[in-house]
Amino acid sequence: MSCDCCNSTTKKPRAICSACGQNCFPVSRQTMLHQVQFPDNQDIAEGDYSCCASPDCNTGYFSISDMISKTRLRAFQPGRQAMLCHCFDISEAVYQAALDDGTAKAIKAFVVQQTKEKLCACESRNPSGRCCLASFKQMEKAHEC
Ligand SMILES: [Zn+2]
């Protein structure tokens, strides 16, 4: 499942992160303006940027001529928890605990419901600009193994 804000970015060609080689997806200017910290968000260069979602890579966003490291993004500041759902403030640790104690279904159902009603804010709140529901699935899969 995905929402409109994700679908709009899936048609553009993908770029390769020069630092880690990951296949990356395009990211909108709106996402960058909300994710890059002040004052760096004041002078983001023109051009098409992509987002490197690899947790081990320091590249946050990159274009042909520019690179913005993860350390300049709000979501990756020291002391911040790794987030699963940025829209509704659900950390990976919280969801992992919920998977362990059997309460995860209700949490995910809440997120799915809000997403259906278009009350999510992926494009602004998620550094990838994309829907987090795929990440829920990944964590569930990892939990089953
Ligand atoms: Zn990378």
Backbone and ligand atoms as CSV (ligand in chain L), in Angstrom:
chain,resi,resn,atom,element,x,y,z
A,1,MET,N,N,0.839,-1.203,0.000
A,1,MET,CA,C,0.000,0.000,0.000
A,1,MET,C,C,0.878,1.258,0.000
A,2,SER,N,N,0.427,2.241,-0.723
A,2,SER,CA,C,1.158,3.502,-0.735
A,2,SER,C,C,0.152,4.630,-0.898
A,3,CYS,N,N,0.633,5.847,-0.737
A,3,CYS,CA,C,-0.282,6.978,-0.834
A,3,CYS,C,C,0.101,7.853,-2.019
A,4,ASP,N,N,-0.702,8.828,-2.316
A,4,ASP,CA,C,-0.494,9.655,-3.507
A,4,ASP,C,C,0.855,10.362,-3.492
A,5,CYS,N,N,1.271,10.772,-2.306
A,5,CYS,CA,C,2.510,11.541,-2.241
A,5,CYS,C,C,3.702,10.685,-2.684
A,6,CYS,N,N,3.602,9.363,-2.532
A,6,CYS,CA,C,4.706,8.501,-2.953
A,6,CYS,C,C,4.618,8.235,-4.447
A,7,ASN,N,N,3.403,7.995,-4.910
A,7,ASN,CA,C,3.230,7.608,-6.303
A,7,ASN,C,C,3.730,8.683,-7.257
A,8,SER,N,N,3.650,9.927,-6.836
A,8,SER,CA,C,4.011,11.017,-7.737
A,8,SER,C,C,5.501,11.024,-8.052
A,9,THR,N,N,6.315,10.384,-7.215
A,9,THR,CA,C,7.758,10.456,-7.426
A,9,THR,C,C,8.327,9.187,-8.052
A,10,THR,N,N,7.483,8.186,-8.296
A,10,THR,CA,C,8.016,6.896,-8.720
A,10,THR,C,C,8.300,6.844,-10.216
A,11,LYS,N,N,7.846,7.824,-10.973
A,11,LYS,CA,C,7.996,7.724,-12.432
A,11,LYS,C,C,9.352,8.207,-12.916
A,12,LYS,N,N,9.991,9.077,-12.150
A,12,LYS,CA,C,11.277,9.621,-12.604
A,12,LYS,C,C,12.361,8.541,-12.552
A,13,PRO,N,N,13.400,8.682,-13.395
A,13,PRO,CA,C,14.480,7.695,-13.380
A,13,PRO,C,C,15.251,7.728,-12.066
A,14,ARG,N,N,15.842,6.619,-11.705
A,14,ARG,CA,C,16.571,6.528,-10.449
A,14,ARG,C,C,18.031,6.897,-10.629
A,15,ALA,N,N,18.615,7.421,-9.573
A,15,ALA,CA,C,20.027,7.801,-9.607
A,15,ALA,C,C,20.801,6.902,-8.653
A,16,ILE,N,N,22.086,6.738,-8.925
A,16,ILE,CA,C,22.942,5.906,-8.086
A,16,ILE,C,C,23.713,6.807,-7.120
A,17,CYS,N,N,23.715,6.463,-5.849
A,17,CYS,CA,C,24.499,7.212,-4.861
A,17,CYS,C,C,25.982,6.946,-5.116
A,18,SER,N,N,26.747,8.024,-5.309
A,18,SER,CA,C,28.165,7.837,-5.645
A,18,SER,C,C,28.961,7.364,-4.434
A,19,ALA,N,N,28.423,7.544,-3.232
A,19,ALA,CA,C,29.138,7.128,-2.029
A,19,ALA,C,C,28.955,5.644,-1.734
A,20,CYS,N,N,27.747,5.121,-1.893
A,20,CYS,CA,C,27.502,3.724,-1.496
A,20,CYS,C,C,26.992,2.853,-2.635
A,21,GLY,N,N,26.657,3.458,-3.777
A,21,GLY,CA,C,26.231,2.667,-4.931
A,21,GLY,C,C,24.780,2.242,-4.898
A,22,GLN,N,N,24.055,2.708,-3.884
A,22,GLN,CA,C,22.644,2.331,-3.783
A,22,GLN,C,C,21.821,3.026,-4.858
A,23,ASN,N,N,20.830,2.294,-5.344
A,23,ASN,CA,C,19.854,2.821,-6.270
A,23,ASN,C,C,18.918,3.744,-5.493
A,24,CYS,N,N,18.892,5.019,-5.835
A,24,CYS,CA,C,18.146,5.974,-5.018
A,24,CYS,C,C,16.954,6.542,-5.771
A,25,PHE,N,N,15.979,7.033,-5.024
A,25,PHE,CA,C,14.770,7.552,-5.662
A,25,PHE,C,C,14.726,9.076,-5.555
A,26,PRO,N,N,14.042,9.703,-6.482
A,26,PRO,CA,C,13.988,11.166,-6.494
A,26,PRO,C,C,13.261,11.697,-5.265
A,27,VAL,N,N,13.635,12.891,-4.860
A,27,VAL,CA,C,13.003,13.506,-3.707
A,27,VAL,C,C,12.553,14.912,-4.112
A,28,SER,N,N,11.427,15.338,-3.605
A,28,SER,CA,C,10.890,16.636,-4.023
A,28,SER,C,C,11.562,17.769,-3.259
A,29,ARG,N,N,11.477,18.948,-3.818
A,29,ARG,CA,C,12.034,20.137,-3.175
A,29,ARG,C,C,11.307,20.399,-1.849
A,30,GLN,N,N,10.026,20.114,-1.831
A,30,GLN,CA,C,9.252,20.315,-0.599
A,30,GLN,C,C,9.828,19.473,0.536
A,31,THR,N,N,10.112,18.212,0.248
A,31,THR,CA,C,10.698,17.338,1.262
A,31,THR,C,C,12.015,17.920,1.761
A,32,MET,N,N,12.862,18.341,0.840
A,32,MET,CA,C,14.184,18.853,1.236
A,32,MET,C,C,14.071,20.106,2.090
A,33,LEU,N,N,13.162,20.985,1.718
A,33,LEU,CA,C,12.997,22.236,2.475
A,33,LEU,C,C,12.590,21.958,3.917
A,34,HIS,N,N,11.848,20.860,4.121
A,34,HIS,CA,C,11.382,20.533,5.465
A,34,HIS,C,C,12.356,19.648,6.230
A,35,GLN,N,N,13.284,19.022,5.522
A,35,GLN,CA,C,14.195,18.081,6.173
A,35,GLN,C,C,15.584,18.641,6.433
A,36,VAL,N,N,16.070,19.490,5.537
A,36,VAL,CA,C,17.393,20.073,5.723
A,36,VAL,C,C,17.289,21.139,6.815
A,37,GLN,N,N,18.262,21.137,7.702
A,37,GLN,CA,C,18.231,22.064,8.825
A,37,GLN,C,C,18.438,23.512,8.382
A,38,PHE,N,N,17.855,24.429,9.133
A,38,PHE,CA,C,18.152,25.844,8.968
A,38,PHE,C,C,19.599,26.078,9.405
A,39,PRO,N,N,20.433,26.880,8.756
A,39,PRO,CA,C,20.061,27.706,7.589
A,39,PRO,C,C,20.364,27.044,6.246
A,40,ASP,N,N,20.796,25.769,6.272
A,40,ASP,CA,C,21.144,25.127,5.001
A,40,ASP,C,C,19.943,25.009,4.058
A,41,ASN,N,N,18.736,24.980,4.637
A,41,ASN,CA,C,17.556,24.858,3.768
A,41,ASN,C,C,17.276,26.148,3.002
A,42,GLN,N,N,18.013,27.202,3.329
A,42,GLN,CA,C,17.813,28.475,2.629
A,42,GLN,C,C,18.475,28.497,1.262
A,43,ASP,N,N,19.505,27.684,1.082
A,43,ASP,CA,C,20.210,27.765,-0.203
A,43,ASP,C,C,20.471,26.395,-0.824
A,44,ILE,N,N,19.410,25.631,-0.950
A,44,ILE,CA,C,19.495,24.363,-1.683
A,44,ILE,C,C,19.563,24.701,-3.172
A,45,ALA,N,N,20.556,24.134,-3.846
A,45,ALA,CA,C,20.756,24.444,-5.272
A,45,ALA,C,C,19.582,23.938,-6.102
A,46,GLU,N,N,19.401,24.580,-7.246
A,46,GLU,CA,C,18.388,24.102,-8.197
A,46,GLU,C,C,18.798,22.731,-8.734
A,47,GLY,N,N,17.848,21.998,-9.230
A,47,GLY,CA,C,18.185,20.719,-9.856
A,47,GLY,C,C,17.416,19.570,-9.238
A,48,ASP,N,N,17.524,18.397,-9.853
A,48,ASP,CA,C,16.822,17.213,-9.372
A,48,ASP,C,C,17.673,16.483,-8.345
A,49,TYR,N,N,17.151,16.330,-7.163
A,49,TYR,CA,C,17.864,15.627,-6.094
A,49,TYR,C,C,17.277,14.240,-5.892
A,50,SER,N,N,18.132,13.359,-5.399
A,50,SER,CA,C,17.673,12.040,-4.985
A,50,SER,C,C,18.004,11.849,-3.521
A,51,CYS,N,N,17.342,10.873,-2.893
A,51,CYS,CA,C,17.535,10.602,-1.474
A,51,CYS,C,C,18.233,9.259,-1.322
A,52,CYS,N,N,19.342,9.218,-0.585
A,52,CYS,CA,C,19.966,7.927,-0.285
A,52,CYS,C,C,19.423,7.448,1.055
A,53,ALA,N,N,18.666,6.368,1.034
A,53,ALA,CA,C,18.000,5.885,2.236
A,53,ALA,C,C,18.845,4.880,3.008
A,54,SER,N,N,20.030,4.558,2.496
A,54,SER,CA,C,20.866,3.587,3.182
A,54,SER,C,C,21.290,4.123,4.548
A,55,PRO,N,N,20.982,3.414,5.630
A,55,PRO,CA,C,21.310,3.915,6.975
A,55,PRO,C,C,22.814,4.008,7.217
A,56,ASP,N,N,23.591,3.259,6.459
A,56,ASP,CA,C,25.046,3.254,6.665
A,56,ASP,C,C,25.767,4.304,5.827
A,57,CYS,N,N,25.041,5.029,5.003
A,57,CYS,CA,C,25.665,6.003,4.101
A,57,CYS,C,C,25.448,7.411,4.648
A,58,ASN,N,N,26.484,8.247,4.551
A,58,ASN,CA,C,26.379,9.608,5.070
A,58,ASN,C,C,25.667,10.543,4.102
A,59,THR,N,N,25.441,10.083,2.877
A,59,THR,CA,C,24.755,10.930,1.908
A,59,THR,C,C,23.267,10.999,2.250
A,60,GLY,N,N,22.749,12.213,2.377
A,60,GLY,CA,C,21.320,12.400,2.574
A,60,GLY,C,C,20.640,12.592,1.238
A,61,TYR,N,N,20.900,13.754,0.644
A,61,TYR,CA,C,20.360,14.067,-0.684
A,61,TYR,C,C,21.503,14.404,-1.614
A,62,PHE,N,N,21.337,14.096,-2.887
A,62,PHE,CA,C,22.375,14.462,-3.845
A,62,PHE,C,C,21.767,14.761,-5.206
A,63,SER,N,N,22.452,15.655,-5.925
A,63,SER,CA,C,22.110,15.930,-7.315
A,63,SER,C,C,23.379,15.713,-8.127
A,64,ILE,N,N,23.345,16.067,-9.392
A,64,ILE,CA,C,24.531,15.896,-10.233
A,64,ILE,C,C,25.694,16.700,-9.663
A,65,SER,N,N,25.396,17.884,-9.081
A,65,SER,CA,C,26.470,18.801,-8.692
A,65,SER,C,C,26.522,19.090,-7.193
A,66,ASP,N,N,25.691,18.469,-6.397
A,66,ASP,CA,C,25.622,18.837,-4.979
A,66,ASP,C,C,25.376,17.597,-4.128
A,67,MET,N,N,25.837,17.654,-2.852
A,67,MET,CA,C,25.549,16.585,-1.919
A,67,MET,C,C,25.237,17.193,-0.563
A,68,ILE,N,N,24.168,16.758,0.046
A,68,ILE,CA,C,23.789,17.222,1.379
A,68,ILE,C,C,23.840,16.010,2.297
A,69,SER,N,N,24.747,16.063,3.291
A,69,SER,CA,C,24.960,14.883,4.124
A,69,SER,C,C,23.816,14.690,5.117
A,70,LYS,N,N,23.696,13.474,5.618
A,70,LYS,CA,C,22.650,13.182,6.595
A,70,LYS,C,C,22.803,14.028,7.851
A,71,THR,N,N,24.043,14.422,8.172
A,71,THR,CA,C,24.259,15.210,9.388
A,71,THR,C,C,23.636,16.604,9.283
A,72,ARG,N,N,23.222,16.993,8.076
A,72,ARG,CA,C,22.569,18.290,7.913
A,72,ARG,C,C,21.052,18.163,7.873
A,73,LEU,N,N,20.549,16.948,8.084
A,73,LEU,CA,C,19.111,16.736,8.058
A,73,LEU,C,C,18.571,16.613,9.479
A,74,ARG,N,N,17.374,17.116,9.673
A,74,ARG,CA,C,16.777,17.125,11.018
A,74,ARG,C,C,16.618,15.721,11.595
A,75,ALA,N,N,16.238,14.773,10.737
A,75,ALA,CA,C,15.918,13.431,11.231
A,75,ALA,C,C,17.137,12.655,11.719
A,76,PHE,N,N,18.334,13.138,11.370
A,76,PHE,CA,C,19.535,12.365,11.700
A,76,PHE,C,C,20.412,13.073,12.716
A,77,GLN,N,N,19.851,13.980,13.489
A,77,GLN,CA,C,20.639,14.673,14.496
A,77,GLN,C,C,20.963,13.727,15.647
A,78,PRO,N,N,22.146,13.901,16.270
A,78,PRO,CA,C,22.544,13.018,17.365
A,78,PRO,C,C,21.476,13.025,18.464
A,79,GLY,N,N,21.218,11.857,18.999
A,79,GLY,CA,C,20.251,11.759,20.082
A,79,GLY,C,C,18.834,11.506,19.615
A,80,ARG,N,N,18.595,11.674,18.316
A,80,ARG,CA,C,17.249,11.407,17.809
A,80,ARG,C,C,17.071,9.922,17.571
A,81,GLN,N,N,15.919,9.426,17.903
A,81,GLN,CA,C,15.650,8.006,17.697
A,81,GLN,C,C,15.447,7.727,16.216
A,82,ALA,N,N,15.792,6.513,15.806
A,82,ALA,CA,C,15.486,6.089,14.439
A,82,ALA,C,C,13.973,5.953,14.326
A,83,MET,N,N,13.392,6.660,13.378
A,83,MET,CA,C,11.944,6.679,13.258
A,83,MET,C,C,11.461,5.697,12.205
A,84,LEU,N,N,10.351,5.065,12.511
A,84,LEU,CA,C,9.697,4.205,11.536
A,84,LEU,C,C,8.660,5.044,10.786
A,85,CYS,N,N,7.765,5.679,11.527
A,85,CYS,CA,C,6.734,6.523,10.929
A,85,CYS,C,C,6.948,7.958,11.401
A,86,HIS,N,N,7.429,8.787,10.488
A,86,HIS,CA,C,7.708,10.184,10.837
A,86,HIS,C,C,6.417,10.978,10.992
A,87,CYS,N,N,5.386,10.594,10.254
A,87,CYS,CA,C,4.124,11.348,10.306
A,87,CYS,C,C,3.503,11.279,11.699
A,88,PHE,N,N,3.532,10.093,12.303
A,88,PHE,CA,C,2.834,9.912,13.570
A,88,PHE,C,C,3.790,9.573,14.709
A,89,ASP,N,N,5.076,9.900,14.489
A,89,ASP,CA,C,6.031,9.887,15.583
A,89,ASP,C,C,6.216,8.511,16.218
A,90,ILE,N,N,6.298,7.478,15.378
A,90,ILE,CA,C,6.473,6.114,15.891
A,90,ILE,C,C,7.902,5.684,15.602
A,91,SER,N,N,8.675,5.453,16.656
A,91,SER,CA,C,10.080,5.085,16.468
A,91,SER,C,C,10.196,3.596,16.150
A,92,GLU,N,N,11.344,3.216,15.588
A,92,GLU,CA,C,11.588,1.807,15.309
A,92,GLU,C,C,11.581,0.997,16.599
A,93,ALA,N,N,12.147,1.582,17.656
A,93,ALA,CA,C,12.222,0.864,18.937
A,93,ALA,C,C,10.831,0.591,19.501
A,94,VAL,N,N,9.953,1.586,19.391
A,94,VAL,CA,C,8.586,1.422,19.902
A,94,VAL,C,C,7.859,0.335,19.123
A,95,TYR,N,N,8.046,0.346,17.788
A,95,TYR,CA,C,7.337,-0.650,16.989
A,95,TYR,C,C,7.918,-2.045,17.215
A,96,GLN,N,N,9.232,-2.100,17.399
A,96,GLN,CA,C,9.864,-3.385,17.698
A,96,GLN,C,C,9.295,-3.956,19.001
A,97,ALA,N,N,9.169,-3.120,20.010
A,97,ALA,CA,C,8.600,-3.562,21.283
A,97,ALA,C,C,7.154,-4.011,21.097
A,98,ALA,N,N,6.435,-3.296,20.233
A,98,ALA,CA,C,5.029,-3.650,19.989
A,98,ALA,C,C,4.929,-4.987,19.262
A,99,LEU,N,N,5.876,-5.253,18.351
A,99,LEU,CA,C,5.903,-6.555,17.673
A,99,LEU,C,C,6.140,-7.656,18.695
A,100,ASP,N,N,7.018,-7.373,19.651
A,100,ASP,CA,C,7.353,-8.371,20.669
A,100,ASP,C,C,6.182,-8.663,21.598
A,101,ASP,N,N,5.417,-7.613,21.936
A,101,ASP,CA,C,4.339,-7.857,22.913
A,101,ASP,C,C,2.953,-7.973,22.268
A,102,GLY,N,N,2.924,-8.038,20.933
A,102,GLY,CA,C,1.663,-8.336,20.250
A,102,GLY,C,C,0.720,-7.154,20.058
A,103,THR,N,N,1.184,-5.930,20.264
A,103,THR,CA,C,0.309,-4.766,20.101
A,103,THR,C,C,0.571,-4.015,18.790
A,104,ALA,N,N,1.421,-4.612,17.936
A,104,ALA,CA,C,1.829,-3.904,16.717
A,104,ALA,C,C,0.678,-3.704,15.740
A,105,LYS,N,N,-0.224,-4.688,15.678
A,105,LYS,CA,C,-1.318,-4.627,14.701
A,105,LYS,C,C,-2.144,-3.353,14.852
A,106,ALA,N,N,-2.439,-3.000,16.081
A,106,ALA,CA,C,-3.275,-1.820,16.327
A,106,ALA,C,C,-2.548,-0.540,15.908
A,107,ILE,N,N,-1.245,-0.512,16.152
A,107,ILE,CA,C,-0.469,0.675,15.777
A,107,ILE,C,C,-0.458,0.831,14.267
A,108,LYS,N,N,-0.204,-0.276,13.584
A,108,LYS,CA,C,-0.160,-0.214,12.120
A,108,LYS,C,C,-1.541,0.124,11.555
A,109,ALA,N,N,-2.593,-0.451,12.151
A,109,ALA,CA,C,-3.942,-0.171,11.671
A,109,ALA,C,C,-4.247,1.325,11.753
A,110,PHE,N,N,-3.766,1.953,12.812
A,110,PHE,CA,C,-3.943,3.399,12.967
A,110,PHE,C,C,-3.270,4.145,11.818
A,111,VAL,N,N,-2.035,3.768,11.528
A,111,VAL,CA,C,-1.282,4.455,10.466
A,111,VAL,C,C,-1.946,4.214,9.105
A,112,VAL,N,N,-2.363,2.961,8.858
A,112,VAL,CA,C,-3.021,2.631,7.590
A,112,VAL,C,C,-4.296,3.461,7.439
A,113,GLN,N,N,-5.053,3.568,8.532
A,113,GLN,CA,C,-6.308,4.319,8.491
A,113,GLN,C,C,-6.055,5.800,8.161
A,114,GLN,N,N,-5.075,6.405,8.841
A,114,GLN,CA,C,-4.784,7.822,8.586
A,114,GLN,C,C,-4.299,8.032,7.163
A,115,THR,N,N,-3.515,7.051,6.675
A,115,THR,CA,C,-2.995,7.153,5.317
A,115,THR,C,C,-4.134,7.095,4.311
A,116,LYS,N,N,-5.085,6.191,4.563
A,116,LYS,CA,C,-6.267,6.079,3.695
A,116,LYS,C,C,-7.024,7.389,3.645
A,117,GLU,N,N,-7.092,8.052,4.774
A,117,GLU,CA,C,-7.836,9.323,4.845
A,117,GLU,C,C,-6.962,10.506,4.442
A,118,LYS,N,N,-5.777,10.198,3.954
A,118,LYS,CA,C,-4.847,11.215,3.469
A,118,LYS,C,C,-4.451,12.203,4.563
A,119,LEU,N,N,-4.348,11.714,5.769
A,119,LEU,CA,C,-3.937,12.565,6.879
A,119,LEU,C,C,-2.458,12.382,7.210
A,120,CYS,N,N,-1.750,11.615,6.379
A,120,CYS,CA,C,-0.314,11.473,6.590
A,120,CYS,C,C,0.409,12.689,5.993
A,121,ALA,N,N,1.685,12.808,6.299
A,121,ALA,CA,C,2.449,13.971,5.836
A,121,ALA,C,C,3.831,13.522,5.390
A,122,CYS,N,N,3.863,12.419,4.644
A,122,CYS,CA,C,5.149,11.820,4.256
A,122,CYS,C,C,6.063,12.798,3.533
A,123,GLU,N,N,5.486,13.569,2.633
A,123,GLU,CA,C,6.338,14.405,1.787
A,123,GLU,C,C,7.083,15.450,2.610
A,124,SER,N,N,6.488,15.889,3.713
A,124,SER,CA,C,7.167,16.868,4.562
A,124,SER,C,C,7.956,16.220,5.683
A,125,ARG,N,N,7.422,15.179,6.275
A,125,ARG,CA,C,7.990,14.671,7.528
A,125,ARG,C,C,8.965,13.520,7.365
A,126,ASN,N,N,8.815,12.747,6.294
A,126,ASN,CA,C,9.736,11.629,6.099
A,126,ASN,C,C,10.919,12.100,5.250
A,127,PRO,N,N,12.164,11.880,5.712
A,127,PRO,CA,C,13.331,12.321,4.934
A,127,PRO,C,C,13.316,11.775,3.500
A,128,SER,N,N,12.715,10.617,3.308
A,128,SER,CA,C,12.646,10.043,1.969
A,128,SER,C,C,11.514,10.670,1.163
A,129,GLY,N,N,10.610,11.370,1.849
A,129,GLY,CA,C,9.461,11.946,1.168
A,129,GLY,C,C,8.417,10.921,0.795
A,130,ARG,N,N,8.652,9.697,1.235
A,130,ARG,CA,C,7.771,8.606,0.817
A,130,ARG,C,C,7.038,7.994,1.994
A,131,CYS,N,N,6.051,7.197,1.646
A,131,CYS,CA,C,5.209,6.543,2.635
A,131,CYS,C,C,6.030,5.537,3.454
A,132,CYS,N,N,5.725,5.423,4.746
A,132,CYS,CA,C,6.504,4.546,5.621
A,132,CYS,C,C,5.937,3.133,5.698
A,133,LEU,N,N,4.805,2.869,5.059
A,133,LEU,CA,C,4.169,1.566,5.266
A,133,LEU,C,C,5.046,0.410,4.798
A,134,ALA,N,N,5.879,0.655,3.799
A,134,ALA,CA,C,6.808,-0.390,3.362
A,134,ALA,C,C,7.792,-0.726,4.480
A,135,SER,N,N,8.195,0.287,5.248
A,135,SER,CA,C,9.122,0.053,6.361
A,135,SER,C,C,8.466,-0.774,7.461
A,136,PHE,N,N,7.168,-0.573,7.680
A,136,PHE,CA,C,6.447,-1.412,8.640
A,136,PHE,C,C,6.551,-2.872,8.220
A,137,LYS,N,N,6.317,-3.104,6.916
A,137,LYS,CA,C,6.378,-4.471,6.398
A,137,LYS,C,C,7.763,-5.078,6.601
A,138,GLN,N,N,8.808,-4.270,6.325
A,138,GLN,CA,C,10.178,-4.768,6.481
A,138,GLN,C,C,10.424,-5.204,7.917
A,139,MET,N,N,9.973,-4.386,8.873
A,139,MET,CA,C,10.199,-4.742,10.281
A,139,MET,C,C,9.421,-5.984,10.673
A,140,GLU,N,N,8.200,-6.105,10.124
A,140,GLU,CA,C,7.399,-7.297,10.421
A,140,GLU,C,C,8.084,-8.554,9.893
A,141,LYS,N,N,8.596,-8.447,8.674
A,141,LYS,CA,C,9.295,-9.579,8.056
A,141,LYS,C,C,10.485,-9.976,8.891
A,142,ALA,N,N,11.288,-8.982,9.291
A,142,ALA,CA,C,12.483,-9.251,10.095
A,142,ALA,C,C,12.091,-9.911,11.412
A,143,HIS,N,N,10.934,-9.512,11.936
A,143,HIS,CA,C,10.470,-10.059,13.214
A,143,HIS,C,C,10.087,-11.528,13.084
A,144,GLU,N,N,9.524,-11.886,11.920
A,144,GLU,CA,C,9.091,-13.273,11.706
A,144,GLU,C,C,10.268,-14.232,11.591
A,145,CYS,N,N,11.388,-13.729,11.070
A,145,CYS,CA,C,12.541,-14.608,10.823
A,145,CYS,C,C,13.196,-15.054,12.139
L,1,ZN,ZN,ZN,24.462,6.369,-0.282
